[in-house]
Amino acid sequence: MTDSLAAQISTLKALYSTPKWVDLNGLINCATTRLASSRFQTDFECGGIFLLGRGAYNTVYKLQFSDGTQLAASVSKSSSKEFNPTAKHSEIATMKFVRESGLFPDIPVPKIYAWDTTFSNLAGAPYVLMDIVPGVNLADSRGPEPRGLRGLDYLEYERQDKVVKALAVLQASLSRPLPSELTKIGSIAPVDVQGKPQYSIGPFVTSRTCLGGPFTSMQDVWRAKLEYEALYTVEQRASLDNRSPPGPACTPETFSELYQELSSLIDHFKIPVKYSRPVLHHPDLALRNVLFDPDTLKITGVIDWAGAQILPLVLTALYPDDLLSANDHPFTHPDVPKNPYPDFWRCIPYDWTHPSPESYPAAFIGPEMPADFRPLVGALVRRVTLRAQFAAYFDEEMVRRKYSDSSLATLFSDAQEYLKFNETLFRGWRGWMDLERWIKSSYERTQISSRKEGNT
């Protein structure tokens, strides 16, 4: 190893809190060996390692080799106890499926060269070696400080419109009909048939858990999630070594009551046939995971496929994170309705309207430096229109590609209640405590409806 490479590794560890079990020198050795094996040569070496990006579960490094080759190395940040190898295998299979199946020719995905999902390799952690995706990350766009706009909000309206349309077309491409053998609900799994890679629908996995399956309906997924939470809480309470039992608000009685009410609501949220077709879902189509050509604003790469699943169309009707908004950013909106659970949803954005500047709270970012909230408020108001454009562009593209027999103009509004129920279940029992009033209110509405229909 050269002195320069050793210095780069030392700097990366010092600046970015590399987990203690990750060996960057070992990672370089793994990558060099894999590359040499695939190219039947040994006369090159790694000359540089640089940070490409950091996410919740992975850190990505750029490796430069003496022959000019550049690779991206995605290394897990999770400990061996937290790491889910089934989820990582599904993530890799999904990327290869999108790239190799021929079903998604307009979705650029990096080519994967090698991977290791164990902690016993020289890197000390699971890793994936892949192409470096060209393009720019628009999430890094920044306006002048202080309180400058960033990301999509910073772009001029014409460029915003191009980006929103590109993202809507991308989501429409993912929403194409799938072959009959890939229409169960679950996660993509690799299948090796006589040395030729093929794909199937495997168990329903998230980044942390596996619920079994694949499933034929979301009702079965939701019941599996309820059972998982019940087993988890029983284990937590029954463990004599557990000094931090579930929160005080989660008494056995409360948990039991919410469990039964959620179980009862499952059939009430049965997905309409129109929106039940299974499609491939990328769970995080945010600008941080989509790269663009800086001039044409065409998409050049889609990354971070962790948690990708096959889901009913209605549960994929989510706006990109960059189009979402909440009622408490940059301050609590003065017109927030006084209801028990205003805008508490991660999946449902708050529709900002322009409040009077006189109602802005006093805020300061430094001595004698009052913050001007007007640019941020204006950006949030604009997001309302951008969301409407996103839904319209999505519908137009679905019709153009003939992916749907009828218009999906109201998909994103029709999806909201189903998304709320799905989000409630997948927040887990702690989330149930936060959303207790919504659960009980929804349950009460079903009982009232049942009584009106004369059922007992």
N, C-alpha and C positions, 0 to 999 in steps of 0.2 A: 504494500500500500504506500502511495506517495504521501509526502508530508502535506501536500495540498488537500488530498482526499481525507486524510485524518483530521485536518483542521475543519473541513466542512462538516464531518460527522460530529465533531465536538461542538460546533456552533449550533447544529440542528438540535442536539440533545439539550443544550443550555437554553435555547430560545423557545422551544416548543414542547417541553415536558414529555419527551418520549417515554412510554412506559418502561419500567426498569427491566422487564423480561425481553424487550425487543433489542436485538443486536443488529445495528445497521451495517456493520462490517460483514456480519453473517448474511444479511440480505443481499449485499453486493456479491458475495461469493455464490449464493444460490442463483442469482440472476445470470452471473457470468457462466456458471456451469451449464445452466439450462440453455443459454444462447449458444454456447459452444457446441453442445450436443445436437441442437437443431440445425446447425450450419456446418457441422463436421469440420470445425476448425478450432484452434486453441491459441492463435497468435494475436489475440486482442485482450484488452483489459478495460475496466471501468475507470474513467478519468474524472467523474464528477457526480455528486448527488445533491439535489436541490429540492426544497419543498414545493409541491404543486398545489396542495390543498389539504384542508382538514375538515372532517365531518364529525358527526356524533359517534360513529363506530369505527371509522377508518382514517388513517393518515396516508396521503398519496405523495410519493417522491418521484422525481425525474432522475433517471440514471442515464448518463452519457458514456458511450464506449469509444474506444480509440478508432474504430472503423467508421464512426459517424452515426451509428445506431443510437436511437433514443427510445427508452421504454418508460412507461409509468408503472410504478410498483405500489399497489394498494395494500397496506398492512393493517391488520385488525388492531384496534386499541383495547378490545375486550380481554378480560382475564380468561384463563382456561375454564373457570367455573361459569362465567357468563356467556361464553362463545357458543353459538348454535351452528354446528357444522352442516346440519340439514338445510338451514336457511342459506348458508353461504353456497352450498352446492346448487341450490335452486336459483340463486342470483346469477351464478356463472352460467347455468343452463339456459336461463332466460335471455341473457345477452347473446349467447351463441344461437339460440332459437330465432331471435329477432334478426340476427345477421345472416343466418344460413338457411332459414326455412323458405325464403322467397316470398313470404306473405307480407313483408314490410320493407319493400325495396327503397322507400323514401325516408326511412328512419336510420340515420347514420349511428352505428354503435362501434366502439373500438374493438379491434380484433384481440382476442385473448390467446396468449402463447403458452402460459404455464401457470400452475397454481399448486398450493399445498395448504390443506386445511387442518394441519396438525400443529402442535407446539414443540414438536421434537426435531424440527429442521434447524439449520444453522441460524436462521433469522430469529428463532425463538418465538415465532407467532405465525398464524396463518397469513398468507400473502397471495396476491394475484398479479401476474405480469401481463401487461397489455400495451397496445398502441397509445401514443400520446395524441389526444384529439386536437385537431386544429381549431382555430377560432378564438373568440374573446368571451369572457364571462361578463355579461352586462350588469350582473349584480354588483360588480366592483365600481360601476360608474358613480362618481361623487360630484356634488356641487360644492361651491365655496362654503367653507365653515365661517362662522358658527351656524348651527342648525341648517346646514345645507341639505338639499334633497339628494337621494341616492337611488341607484338601481333604475327601475322602470320609471319612477316618479321624476327622475332627473332628465329623462329624454324629452326632446321636442315631441309635440303631439303627433306629427306625421310619422316619426320613428316609433312612437308608442303603438300607433295603429298597425304598423307593419309587424312589430314583434307580437302583438296580441293575435293578429291573424295567423302568423306562423305557428304560434303555440296551439291555436284552435285547430289548425290543419293537422298538426302533430297528434293531438288527442283524437281527431277523427280517424286518422290512419290506424291508431291503436284500437279503435272501436270497430274494425272490420269484422265480418262474420268469420268464425273459425271452423276448421274441418270438424266433422261430427265426432271424431275420436278425441277432440280437445274441447269438449263443451261441458265438462263437469266443473265444479267449483273447487279450486285448490291452487297449487303452485306448480310451475313448470318443473319437471324432473327429467334428468337425463336417462336415456335407455340406449344401451349398446347392443346393436343387432349385427352379429357377424362382422364386428370391427367397424361398422358404420354408425355414427351417432344419430339417434333419433330422439324424439321427445314425446312425453306423455304428461298427463295431469297427475301429480302426486299429492301428498298430504298438504293440508292448508297450513302454511308456516308464516310466522311473523319473524321479526329480527330476534325475538327472545323465546318464542314458544312454538310448539307444534300441536295442532288440535286434531290430528288424524285426518281421515278422509282419503281420497277426494269425496266431495259431497254432491248430491243431486239438487239441493236447494239451499237457500240461505237460512231457511228455518232450521235445517240440520246443523249448519255452521253455528248459528246462534245458540242452539241447545248445547252443542259441544263446548262453546265458550262459557256458558253458565255452569256446566259440570266442572270445567277446569277451575273456575273461580271458587266453587264450593269446595273442591278438594284442596285447593291452595289455602283457603282460610281455615279449614279443619286442621291441616298440617301445622299452620302457624300457631293456632290456639293450643294444639295438643303437644307442641314441643316444650318440654320443661326447660330447655336451654334458651328459649326465646325470651329475652328480657324486654323486647319492644313489641308487645302484642298489637294487633290492629287498633287503630285510633279509638279513642274513647267514644266517639260518636257512633262507631260501628259495634253496637251491642249485638249479641247473638239474635235477639228478638228483631232488631232493625234489619240485620242482614237477611234473616229468614223471610221477613215481610217483603223486602225489596226483591229478593230472589223469586218469590212466588208471583209477585206482580209482573216482573219482567218475563217470567215464563208464560204467564197468561197473555202478555202483549205480543208474543212472537207471531201467533197466527193472525193477529190484527194487522200486522205489518207485512202480510204476504204481498210479494211484489207483483204488480200487474204484468200480464203476459207481454204487453207492448214493450216493457222495459226489462224483461227478464233474460234476454239473450246474453250468454256469457261472452265477455270480451277481455282482452289483455289490459291490465291496469298497471301503469307506472304510478306509484303512490306519491311522488314528489316532483312534479313537472314545474319546478321553480327555476328562476333564471340561474341559480347557482349550479343547476344540473343540466342546463341546456346551453351549448356554445353556439355563437353566431359569427358569420362573416361580418366584419365591422362595416363594410361598404354596402353590401347587398342586403344585409340582415336576414340572409337565409341561414337555416339551421345547419351547422356543420358537425354536431355531435350531441348525443344524449347519454349521460352517465348516471351512476348511482342507481342501479336497478334493485337494490336491497328492498325486500318486502313486496316485490311485484307479484301479482296474483291474477288468476282468472276469476272475475266477478261479474254479477249481473250488471248490465249497462247502467241502471239507475244509480248504483253505488259508485260508479266512476264519474258521475256528473259533478265533479269538484273543480272549482276555479283554481288556477295556479296561485301559490302563496303570495306572489307579487301583486295580485288583484284583490286580496282579502283586506279586511279592515275591522277594527274593533272600536267600541264606543269610548274606550279609555286611552286612546292614542291620537294625538299627543296629549289630550286631556279629556276628562269625562264630558261627553256631549251634554249641553244643558237641556236638550229636549229628550233625553233618554226616558222611555216610559217607565213608570213606577210599577213594574210587575215583578213577580218573585224571581225570575231568572232571565234578565235581559242580556241577550247577546253573549251567552256563555259558551257558544259553540265554536270549536276550531274549524268545523267544516262549513259553517254558514256565516257569511260576512255581514257586517253591519252597514246599512245604507246611510252614509253620512249625508246630511243636508247642511247648507251653509249657515252656521250660527252667526249671530251678530258679533262683530269684533268687540263690542263693549262687554260681552260675556266671557271673553278670554280670561283665564286666570293669570295672575302675575307670576312670571317665571324669570329666573336669572341664570345665566351660565357663567357669570364671573362678576367681579366688582363693577358696578355701574354698567352692566351689560344686559339689558332686558332682552329676552328671547322674543323673536317675532314668529308667531305661530301661523301667520297667514299662508306662507308657501306650503306648509304641511297640511293645513286644513284644505287648501285648494286642491292639493294632490289627492286627498282622500275623497273629496267630492267628485273629482274626475274619475276615480276608480269605479264609481257607480256606473258611469257611462261605458267605461272600458269593459266591465263585466257583461253589460248588455251586448256589446259588440262581440265579445268572445263567444257568447252563446249563439248569436246570430251567425257568425262565421262557421262555428261548429256545425250548425244545422245545414247551412248552405253546402258545406263540404260533404256531409253525410248524404245529402240528396244527390249531389253531383256524382259521387262514387257509387250511388245506388246501394248503400249499405243499410238502408232502412226502407221499409215498404210505405211509410208515411212520415210526415213532418215530425221533427223532434224539437219544434220551436219552444215548447214549454217544458222540455226535459229538466232543465236546471231548477226551475221553480217547483215542478212536480216532485223532484227528488228530495226536497229538503226534509220532510218528515222521516223518510226512510234513512237518510243520512244521519239524522239526529239519533234515531234508535240504534243504528249500527255503531255510531260513535259512543253512545252511552254504554253499550255492552263491552266494547273493546277498551274503554277506559279502565275497566276492572272495578273491583269492589270499592276502591278509594274514590273513583269517579262517581260511583253510584251514590255515595254520601253527598257529593257536591250537587248532584242532579236529583236528589230525593224528591223535591217538590214537582219537578217535571215528570218523573216516573209516576208519582201518585196521581198527578193531574191527568196524565194520559190514561192511566188505569181507570180512573173515575169516569172519564169520557166514554170509554168502551162499555162500562157498566150502564151508564145512562142510555147510550145508544141501544144496548141490548134490551133494556126495559122498554124503550119506545117501540121496539120491534115486536114486543110481546113475548120475548124469550124469558125463561126462568133459569 
